[in-house]
């Protein structure tokens, strides 16, 4: 039970940090181009996480550094695909769509990301879905629609298509990232931030944008470090422990956190639809939290490397001197085992039904 709530909390914290960037970016968009803001956010996340990785590495001893999880050749295509889809194509399509579509319509369309993430996970990657999880996803998406609904708002079809395309790119990104989620989440988020930041800044400069003052740059990059960098690292950890569809569902509540922070920064009486959205999203999260997926299943032999504790899925000996410290990271092998217990489609339970 604790593992379930810890995993859910990780996904919700990622959503809260990401959602908080929207109102914080609002003050920047008045003076900076969208590509400049996106570039500074992503670059701030990449550089901030790079510094974190360096500091962490310096604190580790030689044995810990030797056992670090490194990107394998077979994982590179998945990671590159995620970076291109989510860090380059997604933001570019969104910015093009924003120039042709009213903000209200864009907000509605952005709710497609959670839906498309779940659909790809369920249809393409055959991730398990129970009725309760499906209904929870429906409730969360309905809450997102209520949160951003503005009666009478209509968009130009081309712009709407571009925004929908951005959502599809991020949905693909989420599912491809799942394939490398056993890797160090900080490293994955760092690489995405550095590449996406460089590309978006390059586009901004090609469009004759200019760098703002040092204070604005620092504020934007610090916001990006927390709202994009730390958030993405937490999102990858959630992918590892919950699977793609469930993580995407929790992450879909991000707009609620953004609106809540906006109401704090710019106080006003919340509209009725805010409370409707909050109730629907709370219902969806509750349905996910009370999920209990249990059946007899078989684990095939598996060798991988990730941070772990010696729980029921990690009963192994070490071929090196071990100081008893947990969690720890090293390559290890899972022997075949058949058992029954509640589980999510995490990295150890990606089996058919």
N, C-alpha and C positions, 0 to 999 in steps of 0.2 A: 504493500500500500504506500509506504513512504517513497519508494522508487517512482511510483506512478505520479504522486504529487510533486516530487522533485523535478521530474521530466516536464510536467505541465507548467510548473513555475518557471522553468528555464525558457520555455517557448513564450509564455506570457510576458516575461521580463524583456525578451528580445522584441516583442511587439510593442511594449511600452516605450522602450528607448527609440525604436524606429518611428512610432507614432508621434513622439515628442518633437522630432525634427521638423515636422510640417509647420507648426506655428512659429518655431524659431527661424525657419527659412523664410517665412512671410516678410519679415523685416528686411531681409537681404535682397529679395527679388525686386524690391522697388528701385534699387540702384545697380544691381548686377544682372547680367544675362543669365537665363536658366542654365546654359551649358557651363558658365563660369561657376555658378553655385554648385552644380552637380560635380564639377571637376574638383573644386576645393573640398567638398564633403568627402568624396571618394579618396582623394589624395591624403586628406587628414586621417582617414581611417587606415589607409595603407601604411603611412609613415608612423602613426602612433602604434600600430600593432607591430611594426618592424622593430621599433624601440623596445617594446614589451618582450618580444622574442629574444632580442639581444641581451637584455638584462636577465631574463630567465635562464638563458643559456650560460651566461657567465657565473650564475649561482650554482649550476649543476656540476657534479664531479665527472671525472673521465668516464666512469662506468655508465652513468646516466646518459651522457652525451652519446656513447657508443650504441645504446639501446633505443635512441630516439627513432620515432616513426618517420621514415623518409618516403617521399613520393616515388612510386614505382612506375616503370615505363608503361605498364598496362593502364595506369590510372591517368596518365597525361591527357589522352584524348577526352576523357570525361571532364577533367578540370578545365581544359581549354574551351570545350564546348560550353561549359557553365559560364566562364568568363566572357566569352563572345556574346552569348545569348543574354545574360543578365547584366553585364557591366558595360557593354557597348551598344548592342542592337536595341535592348529595352529602353534605356534612357534616350537614345536618339529618336526612336519612334514616339516616345511620350512627348518630347519637346516639339516634334513636328505636329503631333496631334493637338497639343495645347494651343498652337497658333491658329488652329482651325475649328476648335471645339470650345463651347462655353465651359467654365470651370465646374458648374454644377453637373453637367453631363459627364465630364471627365471623372468626377468623383464617383458617380454611379458606375461608370465603366471599369474603374480600377478594382471594383469588387470582383471582377472576373478572374483576377489572379488566383484567389483562393479556390474558386470553382475549377478553373482549368488545371491547377496544380493537383487537385484531388482526382479529376477525371483522368489525367495522364497517369497518375500513380495507380489508379484502379484498373484502367483499361490496358495501358501499354506495359507497365511493370508488374501487373497482377498483384498489387498489394491488397491485403484483405480489407474488406469493409463490411461492418455489421449494420443492421438497420438503425440501431441507436446512434452510431457514429454518423451515418448518413443524415439522420434527422437533426443531429447537432450541427452539422455543416450547413444544412438548410436554414436553421435558426440564425446562425452567425451571419450568413450572407444576407438574409432578410433584414437583420439588424443593420448591416452596412448600407443596404439600399435605403432604409428608413433614415439613417443618419445623414445621408447626402441628398435626400430627395428634395427637389424644388419644383413644385407643380408649374407646368407651363414651359419649363426649360427644354430646349430642343437643340440638337447639334447637327452639323453638316456631316453627311454620311462618310465622306472621305476621312475627316478628322476622327470620327468615332471608330472607323476601321483601323486607323493608325494607333489609337489608344488601346484598342482590343489587341492589336498586334504586339504592343509593348507588354501587355498582361500575359500573352502567350509566351513571349520570350522569357519572362520571369518565371512562369510556370515550368518551362523547359529547364531553366537554370536550377530551380529547386529540385527537380527530379534527377538531373545530372549530378548535382552536388551530393545527393544521397549516395551515389556510387563511390564517392571518396570520403564519406563522412567518418570512416574509421581513422582518418588522418588527423593530425593536430588541427583543431578548428581554427586556432589563431593563425596558423600558416596559410590555410585556405582563404580566410577572410583578408589577410594581408595581401596575398597575391591578387585577389580580385580588386581590392582597393587601389593598389599601385597601377594596375593596368587600366582599370576604368577611369581613374583619376587623370592619368596621363592622356588618354584618348579624349575625354570630355574637355579638358583644358586645351588640348590641341584644336578641337573643333571651335571652342570659344575664341581662341586667338585668330584662327582663320577667318572668323566672322567679324574681325576687327574689334573684339572686346579688349579691355585693358584691365590689368590687375588693380584691385582696390588698395587702400592703405593697409599698412601692416596690422593695425588693430582689427580691421574687418577680416583680413586673411586669417589671422589667428583665431578669431571667434568662429569663423566658418569651418576651419579645419578641426577645431576642438569639438564643435557640434558634430561634425562628420565622424570623428573618432568614436564618440559615444553612440550616436544614433545609427551609424552605418557599420563601423568597425566592430565595436563590442557587441552590438545587436546581431550582426551576422555571425560572429563567433558563437554566440549563444544559440542562434538558429541552427548552426551545424551540429552542435551538441544535441539539440532537441531532435534533429533528423536521425541521429545515431540511436537515440533511445526510444523514439516514438514512431518513426516511419514518416514518410513524406506527407500523406494526406492529413494525418492528425496534426502534425506540426503546422502545415499550411492553414488548417482550420483555426488553431490557436492564434496564429500570426495575423489572421484576418480581423482580429479585434483591434489592431493597431489604430485605425481611424478614431475609435472611441477614446483612446488615450490622448490623441492629438486634439480632439474637440474639447475634452476635459481640461487640458492644459491651456487651450485658447481661452476658455471661460475664466480661468484663473488669472491669465495675463491681461485679458480685456474683459473685466467682469460684466456680466449681463445675466438676466434670468434665462436659464436653459429652456429652449422651446420644447413643446410636447413630444416632438419626434425624437429628441435626444433621449428622453426617458423610455420611449418605446424601443429605440435601438438598444439602449443599455439593458432593458429587460430581455429582449430577444437574444442578445449576445451572451448574457448571463445564463440564459436557458441552454444555449448551445454549449457553453463551457461546462455547465453542470452535467449535461448528457454525456459529454466526453469523459469527464472525471469519474462518472459512475459506471463506465463501460467495464465489463468483465468478460474477456475473451479467453476461454479455457477449453482445451481439448488435448487428447493424447497426440503427440507429435514426435517426429524423429529428427535429430540433428545429424546431418551428414558430416564426414570428416572435413575439418576446416583449419587452415593455417593462416593467421594474420597477426597484426601488430597494432595494439591500441592500449590506451590507459585502462586498467581494470583492477578489480579487487578479486580475492579468491572466494567468489560466490559459488552457487551451484553449477554455473556454466564454466568456471575456471578452476577446476581441480587438477592442477598439474605440478610437476616438480620443475626445478630450475637447474640449468646446466652451468650456472655461475653462482658465486657467493651472493646470497640474498640477506639483506639486513632486516627483513620483516616489514619494511616500509610499504604501506598501501595508501592510495592506489599507486601502481607503478606501471612502467611501459617496457615491453620486450616482445619479441616474436614468440608465439606459443601455438600449440596445436590442440584442437578440440577433437576428441575421440567420438565415434558414433554413440549416441545415447537416445533412448526413447523414454519419455516421461510426460507427466501431465501437470500443468500449473498455469495460472493466469499470465498472459504475456501480451506484448505489443509486437508489431512487425519491425522490431529493432534489428540491429546488425546480426543478431544470433537467431532471429526467428523470421527469416524471409523464405518461408516454405509455402507450398501449395496447400489447398484445402479440398 
